[in-house]
Amino acid sequence: MTDSFPKPPIMAVPAGPGTEAEVKQGSGFATAMPWILQYWRVALRWKWVIIGTIVACLVAGAIYTMLAERIYTATARIEISRSESKVLGNMTGVEPERGGRVEAEFYQTQYNLLRARSQAERVAKSLNLARDPAYLAAFGGKAPPSSLRVMSKAELDAATRSVAGRLSNAVQIKPIIGSALVDISVSTPDPELSAKIANSWAENFIAANLERRYDSASYARRFLEDQLASTKAKMETAEREMMTYAEQQGILTIAQSDSSDPKAPSVERSITATDLVALNDALNKATIDRISAEGALKAAGGQASAVAAGSSGVTSLRQRKAELQAEYAKLMVIFQPDYPPAQALDRQIKEVDRAIATEQNQTGGSTVAQARAAFNAAVAREQELRERVAGTRTSLVDERRRGVQYGILQREVDTNRQLYDGLLQRYKEVGIAGGVGTNNVAIVDRALKPGGPSSPKLMNNMFTALLIGLALSALLTIILAQIDTTVRDPAEAQEVTDLPLLGVIPDTDAELAIDEVRDRKSSQSEAYLSVQTALRFSTSQGVPRSLMCTSTRKGEGKSTSSYAIALSLHRIGRSSIVVDCDLRSPSVHRMAGVANGAGTSNFLSGNNDIQSLIHHDEADGLPFITAGPMPPNAAELLSSDRIAELIEALAPHYQHIVLDAPPVLGLADSPLLGSKVDGVVYCVEAEGARTNAIRYSLARLRSAGASLLGVVLTKFDEKRAYYGYGYEYGYGYADAQPGE
């Protein structure tokens, strides 16, 4: 049967579950929830747990601050300059590089030295803290009875180590970023003790730094002394080997300078090389003299030739020579030089030449003879010097060949001498540097006696307690949220049941619920009107002819919902009747204000007079059938075909039949009834049944073949939800005063 009254605009109803990011709508309720609102909803849900945890932590922090021991902190500031040891000077490959990683390593080393156990033991010994009553009292110990006995060295060392261990925990090294300054902070229960330890810590660090430098210089001196002795012995041995080899090979050298500068270094040269240089100079001079004599001889010969050329004897002899040469040339045209007549002519030509020379010599005089004698002497001296130079060169080559080993020995001597001179210079520098006693650490500010305690600090402790309270409350909230799996709002109702949301029923007093349902202006009445409206779009035929209301467990508002839905349909002119099928715990008769007389159980037991079972509400005239007497076998009655016959008997008289079914969990009644009606309205109490029970109950209904129309969230308090659903405006609008 199709509804005849006008329908409002159709609103989208989700067909199935979606992802968390999707926006679901069912009967006009948006169900998407931003994650930040989800957390806010959880926080509001467990707000008293959160507030209680935070308050407890704050109280605990305040109590701790009042009861905690007062600690006084004194701070001394020192400067650590970057410096390098000059023990080895600026030798290439020895001087450490600066900046970057090395710079960071240097300061990290200094900071760790300040924190070292040896530094704490040094301070403990210098201040005699193992016997200091102020220190022992501050750290809960007792002063030794020194007046009665003297501590042994083993006992004193053990006490000092124990003090140093506690002292290391009381000292903090705080480098000032971007500078060479370091703060030494000491925290103890005694303000004077804190200042004394901080100053002693800085002073002992400076003293320890000086000792390390002195020890480093002493070690360098000892090392250089050993190296000097070893190098000196090597140098003397090399010199002896070189001299012995020179004597055996006959190698003699003299020191000479190649420069006129008296400061220029001299060069060792052998005597043979010196002689060769001298002979080369003499040979060059003899060659120059010979060339000069030769030129003088040529000049004298030219003068003599000119004189002799003018004599008649020389002229005739030259004429005769020309004739003989002409004849000799004619013979050479035909014959060879060994031809006898040619040989005879050659002899005649030579005789003529000798005659010409004799004639010229006789005519030239004594000048040519003197020039020739000087030339011959110069040639003889030059030849002699050449022979001596060649001999000296041969000797020098042989000496050089023997001097290769001598050069090797001489270079070894020179190397050892240079090493010895360098080590001796470094040894002198180390001696000077070790006596200076420079230090790269200085005290900038000495520690002063603190005027007030540094710990405990109320604000810091309260802030820490607040953070701890927030963390604990968050942890507790997460745990409680995971444990509590009840449905709290419409979004969860749709998500858990995977059904369209038909409506949300505001929470109210259980005793006044039915009265508010009857009040047309109440929020309860308005809410069920919305449910009735949503049911009109749950099927293609409108509100089903027969439907039932059930829930997971009792007390979730299913009976009120059954009565309210039937009443809402009755008010809009749709004939409807509500039938109480909860035979074990009936409720309809109490809502109608009548006795639980003959009812559903009677019909199921065989009473076919249906009209005698129908009652009418005196206030609204709504027809209803009570549950009737409680039978011993309710499940058997409901599983029979009599339920279907009851619905068929009521169908001709009523357009809608609403059954108030028992809860699903633990009973078989509702699945049996659900298979007999056209649709099931599932009621879920806000903060009632757990999600696992709801899903299990719905699975039972689906397995029985029930047609689930949607879910109604009952007893909902919108103030505890993550956003309002408009009940204060929409459902309470009729109660508002004019002008509001």
Secondary structure, 3 states (H helix, E strand, C coil): CCCCCCCCCCCCCCCCCCCCCCCCEECCEECCCCHHHHHHHHHHHCHHHHHHHHHHHHHHHHHHHHHCCCEEEEEEEEEECCCCCCCCCCCCCCCCCCCHHHHHHHHHHHHHHHCCHHHHHHHHHHHCHHHCHHHHHHCCCCCCCCCCCCCCHHHHHHHHHHHHHHHHHHEEEEECCCCCEEEEEEEECCHHHHHHHHHHHHHHHHHHHHHHHHHHHHHHHHHHHHHHHHHHHHHHHHHHHHHHHHHHHCCCEEEECCCCCCCCCCEEEEHHHHHHHHHHHHHHHHHHHHHHHHHHHHHHHHHHHHHHHCCHHHHHHHHHHHHHHHHHHHHHHHCCCCCHHHHHHHHHHHHHHHHHHHHHHHHHCHHHHHHHHHHHHHHHHHHHHHHHHHHHHHHHHHHHHHHHHHHHHHHHHHHHHHHHHHHHHHHHHHHHHHHHCCCCEEEEECCCCCCCCCECCHHHHHHHHHHHHHHHHHHHHHHHHHHCCECCCHHHHHHHHCCCEEEEEECCCHHHHHHHHHCCCCHHHHHHHHHHHHHCCCCCCCCCCEEEEEECCCCCCHHHHHHHHHHHHHHCCCCEEEEECCCCCCCHHHHHCCCCCCCHHHHHCCCCCHHHHCEECCCCCCEEECCCCCCCCHHHHHHCCHHHHHHHHHCCCCCEEEEECCCCCCCCHHHHHHCCCCEEEEEEECCCCEHHHHHHHHHHHHHCCCCEEEEEEEEECHHHCCCCCCHHHHHCHHHCCCCC
